Amino acid sequence: MKFTPWKTMTTGSTIIVGLNSALQKRFILPPDDHLVPGNVHRARSVQLGVGGKGQDVAVTLTCLQYSGSLKLAQFVGSGAEGDAVYRMLVDLMGDDAMQLTVRPAGGMRTCTSIVAANSTTELVEPSDLIEESEVAELMSKLSAETTCSALCFSGSMPPGCPVDTYASIYDIVAGDHTICLIDTVVGLPELLRAISLKQRHGQTMLKINASELCRLAGVKTTGAETSGISSQEIMTAIKAFLCQHKPYAQQALSAIAITDGAHPAYLATMPVAAENEFRIFQIPVTNLLTEKRPLPWETWSRGSSTTLYPIGAGDAVAAGTLAAWKCLSSDDQQSSSLPPELSAVLQDDRVPSTRALLSAFSFGLACGTASCLQEQNSVLKPQDVLHFFNRGGRPAFLACDVIC
């Protein structure tokens, strides 16, 4: 197996694989109401929107004015809920983005967010079964695509999809230079194996929550939700994860991006060539609960009791990371996937590869923070992203370690 140069082609579409779509309902309580189990709650308003992790990624990319020929590989169920989601996606992204959409016979699930002053609670319905013929239809649509320049796997799969579905999709659409962001642990061993066995492949980043990484790696954590997971536990989990998935993880991955809510994030960059040593960096994250207010933009003019909306923030991180990574790895600096005011803050971080990966993930983290200010999942304002990206601290090198 050989890594191709870190620069990628500018042509080819960006494919977001979000197989488990949903209709998103937001049940918003009055500003001073807290969610109390057993109590009757009357909503201030109810909103309907697009749900599903891959779909949330596409929403954020649209907010960022991403110009990467975006397409969604997805199942959008039948019935009124599915029709509503399909129409919303067409209105948001256009008909071309829906070329890889399959409408299965089963219905569309509804996910409900109960937004209170102190928390947001998510109620997730199960998805209907996807038939074998419907999986085959999706693969047929993907086979008709040209090689994509950027690829993102996001979220779970609906029942009926084989465990190697993501691996099969990678084999079909990924070329020698395709950058790939993985934001799921479903089918992960099969996907890593498929990438590692490809004779030549582009860079690949695994984005994962710190708690999920520790759980997968079998690392017990001592920190509570308020204090975050310690850097030592993170480093132990990274090494254990790489050892568990040896040799495929090392051969497939260029980096592991680790989020921990409002706590510092981490990026582990993989060894190259015959080296066996990986490096770990810590990246500061703005904590909106402790941010000084008022801040100089309209979204924070509502006073000190501003409600935060964290549902979909992780998907905004994935979208922002992918968009910035695509911008930084493009051969043609004049053909950016982001508008000038956003690409300008990234232009000095194109090389070396590690610097580009750190900058892309930092930009993604700023997107995740900015999305918490907006009621709708994964929606953000570019000026908020610029504020958080420009004021964020620089990544700090923590340590290096060897894979077992």
N, C-alpha and C positions, 0 to 999 in steps of 0.2 A: 504494500500500500504506500502511495505517495501523496503528500499534501501538495496541492497546487499553490502558486503564489497567492498571497493574501488579497491582492487586488482582485476585483470581480468584474464581470462584464456589465455594461450599462443596459444592454438590450435584454429582452425576455421579461415576462411578467413577474409580479410578486404574488405568490399563492399563499393564502391564509387557510390552513386546514382547521376548520371548526365544525366537527361532525355533529356535536350535540347542541344544536341551537335551541332557543326558547323564546317565548313571549314573556317579556319582563313587566311585571306590575309593581309599581311603587305606591305603597300605602303610607302616606305621610301624615304623621300626627301633628297637632298644634305645637308651636315652638317650645312651650314649657312642659309638655307632657312627657313622662317617662313610661316605657313599656313595663307593665306590671302583670305577670301571669295571673290569669283568673279574672282580671278586671275587664270591663267593657271599654273599648277604645273607639272613638269616633274620629275618622280621618279629617284632616284639614283639606286634603286633596288626594286624588288617585290619578296616577299617570301610567300610561302604557308605552312601552318601547321595545327595542330589540334586546334579547338576552342571549346568553351563551358566550363562553370565553373567546372563541375565535371571532365571533361577531363583535364582541367588545373591542378586540384588537382592531378590527376594521373601522369601527366608529372613531377610535382615537386617531388612526392614520388619516381619516377624512378630516378631523379637526386640525391636524398638523399640515393639511394641504399637501399630503404625500402624492407624488406624481410617478409612481412606479408601476403603472398598468396593473392595478390591484384586482385580484380575483379571489372569490371565496369558494373553497371546496367544502360543501356542506349538504346536510339533509335538512330540508324544511318541510315539516309535516303537513298533512292535508287538513281540511276543515277551516273554520273561520279564523282560528288562532294562527294557523300556518299561512293563510292568505294575508292576514294582517302583517305578519313579520315579513313576508316576501315583498309586499308593497312598500313597507318602510325601508327595506334594504335597497330596492330599486330607486326610490326617491332620494336616498342618501348617496348611493354609489353609482347608479346608472345600470342599464341593461347589460353592458359588457362584463361587469363584475359578477354577474349571476350565471355566466356560461357553464360553470362547474357545479351548479346546484341541481340536486335530485329531489323530487317531490315524492316521498314514499307514501304508501297507502295509509300508514298509521298516522295518528293525530300529533299535534304539537303540544309539548309540555308548557306549563306556565310556572315561572319562578316569581315569588313575591318577596319584595323587600319591605319590611316594616321599619320606617325611619322615625326614630324618636330623638329627643334632645340629647340623650346620653348614650345612644347606641343604635346600630342598625342590625336587624335580625333578618336572616335570609331563610325562606321556605322554598325548598327545591322539590319539584314533582319528578317522578320517574319518567323516562322516555319510553315511547312505544318501540316494539321490536322492529329492527330493520331486516328485511328479507334478503336472502342470498342474491337474488336477481337485482335488488336495488344497490347492493354493494358493487356488483358487477357493472351496473350502469355508471356508477361514479368512476370506477376504474377505466371504463371505456372513454368517458369524457376527458379524463386526465391523460390518457394515452394519445388523444388527438391534440394535446397541447405541445407547443415547442418547449424546450428546456427553460426552466424559470431561472431568474437571476437571484431571487430571494425567496425563502420558504420558511413558514412558521407553523409548528404543530402546537395547538392550544386546546387544553381541556380533555375531558373524558370522551369516550365513544359510547353511542347508544347501544343497547343490547342487540345482538345479532352480528355485530362487526367482529371479525376474527381478531385475535390479539396481535397479529402481525400486520394489521391494516396500515398503520403508519409506516412500517418498514416497506410495505409494498408501494405505497405512494411515493416514498423517497426514491425507490428504485426507478419509478416511472418518470418522475419530473426533474430530479436533481442532476445537474451536469457537473463537469469538472470544476467549475468556479462558483457554484451556487452556495451562497451563505445560508445557514440554517439555524433558526432559533427554536429550541425545544422548550415548551412551557407546559409539560405534562409528564407524569410518571407512568401513565397507562401505556402498556406496550413498549416501555422504555428499553428493556434488555434486547428485544427484537430489533428496535430501531437503531440502537448503538451498534449492534452486530452488522446490520445492513450497511451502515455508513462505513464502518471499519473495513468491511470486505470489498468495498468499491475500490477499484484500482487507483483512481484519482478522485478526490473530492475537495470541495471548498471548506472554509472554516465553519465550525459548528459550535454553538453555545447552548449549554443547558441552563435555563433559569428555574430556580427552585426556592421555595420558602424554607427558612432555616429550620423550623420545627419539623417539616416534612423530610428534609435531608437527614436530620438526626434520627428520626424514626426509621427511615430506610436503612440507615447505617448502623442501627442498633446502639446509638449513643444516648445515654440518659442525660437529661438536662436538669440543672438546678435552678435556673433563673425563672422567675414568674413572668407573666405577660407584661407587667409594668417595667421590668428591668431588662428584658431581652435575653438572648442566649449569648453566653460568653464567647470571646474570640478563641479561647482554648478548646471549648466544645465544638465550635465551628471547624477548627483545624483538624481535630480528631475525626469529626464526621466526614470531612472531605477525603481524608486518607482512607478511612474505612470503606467509604463508598467506592473509591477507585480500586481498592483491593478486591472488593466483592465483584466488581464488573471487569476485572482484569482478564484479557488485555484489551477488550473492545472499547472501554471508556477512554483509555489513554490514546488509542489509535483514532477514535472518532471525534473526540472533543478538543476544541481549542481553548475553551474556558468554561468554568462553572460560575454563574452569577447567582448570588444568594441574597434574598431579601428577608427582612425581619421587622416588618411594619415600620414604625417610626424610629426604630433603633438603627444603628449603623449597618450598612450592607457590606458584602464581601465579594471579591472576585478572585477566583483561583485560575491562573493561567497554566496550561498544560506544558509538559516538557516537549522539546522538539528533537527530531532525529533520534539518536541513540541515547539521549539524556534520560535520566530517570527522576529528575528533580522538578517539582512544581512550585510556583510562587503564589503567595496569598497577600492580597491588598484589602485594606479597609476603606470604605467610602462613606463619608458623613451623609446623613439624611436629615432634612428639616422636619422638626417635630412641630406640627401645627398647633398642638395643645399648649405649647410653651412659647410659641412665636409672639413677639411683641406686636401689639396692635395700637392704633389702626395702621394698616399697611397702605401703600400708595396706589391702590387700584379699587375699582368699584365693587368687586366681589367681596371685599372685606369692610365695606362701609356700614355693615349692619350691626356693628357693636361687638362687645366682648362675648356675647352668647352665640356666636356664629356656629351653626350646625355643620358638622363634617359628614361627608358621604363617602365612606371608604369602599363600598361595594364596587368592584370593577377597577380599583386602583392598581392591582397586580397586573391586570390586562393592559392598562395604560403604560405600565413599566415595560412590558413586553413589546408593545407597539412602538414606544419611543426609542427603545434600544435598537429594534430592527431598523427603524427609519434612519437613525443616526449612523448605525453601522453600515447601512447601504450607502449613505452619503459619503462616509469616510473611506469606504473601500472601492469607490467608483474610479475607473481609469480616467474618466473625463470629468475634471473638476468644474467645467462649465455646464455640465448636465447633471445638476444636483436633484436628488429626490425630494428635497425640502426647499421651501421658499428662501430667498436670500437672507432675510433677517434671522432665520434659524440656522441655516448652513454656515453663516458667517462666524458663529461662535464655535464652530467645530473645525474650521479649516486648518488651524495650526496643530491639530492632533492626528493627522493622517498617518504619520509614521513615528516610531516603529509600530509593529502590529499590536503589542501590548498596550501602548498608549492609546491606540485607536479603540481597542476593546474597552478600556477603562473609561474613555470619554463617552463612548456609545452607551454604556451602562449608566454612567452618571446622568446623561441626558434622559434616559429612560426613567430613572428615579425621580428626576424633576417633573416628568410627565405624570408619574403616579401621584406625587404630592399635589400637583395642580388639579388633578381630576377630583380630589377630595373636596374641592370648593364648589363643585357643581352637582346639582341634584341628580341628573341623569347619569347612568353608569358610563364610566370611561370617557365622558365628555370633558373637554378642557379648553382653556383659552391660551393661545400661543404666548401672549404677553406674560401670563403667569408662569409658563414653563421657562421663559427667558429669565424671569426674576429669580426663580429657585435655582436654576442652573448657574447663573452668574454669581449668586451669593453663596453657593455651596462650597464647602472646604475641598481641598485637593485630596485625592486618594493617597493613602499612606501605606508603604510597604510594611508588612507585618513579619513575615517569616518565609522560609522555604523548607520543603520536606521532600522525602523520597517516597515513591510508590513502593509498596511492599513487594 
